[in-house]
Amino acid sequence: MLNRILSSLAALALLAGPAVAQDFPVAVEHHYGSTTIPSEPQRVVSVGLHEQDFLYALGVSPVGVREWFGDKPFATWLWADDEREALGAEPAIMDGDGINYEWVLAQDPDLIISTYWWLEEEDYARLSAIAPVVASPAGFDAWSAPWQEELRTIDLATSGTTAKADEIIAGFDARYAAVRAEYPELEGMTGTNIYYEEPNFTAWGPNDLASKFLVDLGLVFPPQLAELAEADNRITISPENMSLLEMDVAVWPIGDPANSEQSIIEAMPVYQSLDIAAEGRSVWLDDDNGLAYAAMSWQTPLSLGYLLDILPAQLAAAADGDPATRAE
């Protein structure tokens, strides 16, 4: 009797086994159409700027990734180290501004991810000759696809479903809701990210992922800037037009505080003439290790968790218009 039960269970297991594999082949829609991935990828290479974070969040260990900035071990910042190490991932690194096709070929990939790198059609064709390629999510302009769509696209390509992505997104939806409940004063306030590059100031445009992050926290993109956005999601502002930077809260991702960028900006008469200066409405992302600046730039399911831990209190402290107020 026991043998018959065990035999039946074994048979059921054999029947159930292929059910997981039935998710493949899978067709993934993206900017250049649809890519069919025949089976679950085993050697994933990402050639975009931040896709390794998405892969680690989904439990996928890439064999090759791109170095964006920071020169961190395995091109991974602190917020993603635990997930990378848990997978035992030690990917090869591609350096440089473009795509090194020889390097990609040497990794012997069975899937190439480029969801946050705007591939030209020629690049897409050359990479497709190496392995199936998943480009930027369909329906969005360059560099503007929401991270949620990027995560779903990568999850579908690597697992055949979006179940894990949907779970992660639901978790963030709950975190955003909790932040908005804790800091209701942020709701409807205007704000965006700004940096200085002599002789001009630059605001990150409304379609930039970092701008969308602030909107998710309840802020509104400054309407006086929205119509000035350029194709690269940046808005150039000359010093004589600094009044365009008047907003309820201004975020300055300045990177390394040792470069004195904050003190340079604060000493400028054009900055001192603004209400954001007089009322202490600026948030300076200048932590000692540059993590806050980098996390605002990366905008991934792993870096966003770090930002949600530190930024809302800073935004609320700045938005109250009292320069003496500081976030704890």
PEFENNOR-V847494 format. One record per backbone hydrogen bond with DSSP energy under -0.5 kcal/mol. NH is the residue of the N-H (numbers start at 1). CO is the residue of the C=O. Records with the same first field share a line. If there is no record, write none. Layout:
NH->CO, CO
This chain:
5->1
6->2
7->3
8->4
9->5
10->6
11->7
12->8
13->9
14->10
15->11
16->12
17->13
18->14
19->16
20->16, 17
21->17
22->18
23->20
24->21
25->37
26->37
28->26, 35
29->27
30->33
31->136
33->30
34->32
35->28
37->26, 35
38->36
45->111
46->64
47->113
48->113
49->116
53->50
54->50
55->51
56->52
57->53
58->54
59->56
60->55
62->60
63->44
64->44
65->92
67->94
68->66
75->72
76->73
80->77
81->77, 78
82->78
84->80
85->81
86->82
87->83, 84
88->84, 85
89->84
92->63
94->65
95->93
100->98
101->99
104->100
105->101
106->102
107->103, 104
108->105
109->104
110->43
111->43
112->132
113->45
114->134
117->114
119->117
124->120
125->121
126->122
127->123
128->124
129->125
130->127
131->127
134->112
135->133
140->137
144->141
149->146
150->146
151->147
152->148
153->149
154->150
155->151
156->152
157->153
158->154
159->155
160->155, 156
161->155
166->162
167->163
168->164
169->165
170->166
171->167
172->168
173->169
174->170
175->171
176->172
177->173
178->174
179->175
180->176
181->177
182->178
183->179
184->181
186->183
187->184
188->218
189->186
191->220
192->249
194->251
195->202
197->200
200->197
201->237
202->195
203->235
204->193
205->233
208->205
212->208
213->209
214->210
215->211
216->212
217->213, 214
218->215
219->214
220->189
225->222
226->222
227->223
228->225
229->226
230->234
233->230
235->203
237->201
241->238
242->239
244->241
245->242
246->243
247->245
249->190
250->281
251->192
252->250, 283
253->251
254->252
255->285
259->256
260->257
264->260
265->261
266->262
267->263
268->265
272->268
273->269
274->271
277->274
278->274
279->275
280->277
281->276
282->276
283->250
284->282
285->252, 283
286->284
290->287
294->290
295->291
296->292
297->293
298->294
299->295
304->300
306->302
307->303
308->304
309->305, 306
310->306, 307
311->307
314->310
315->311
316->312
317->313
318->314
319->315
320->316
321->318
323->321
325->322
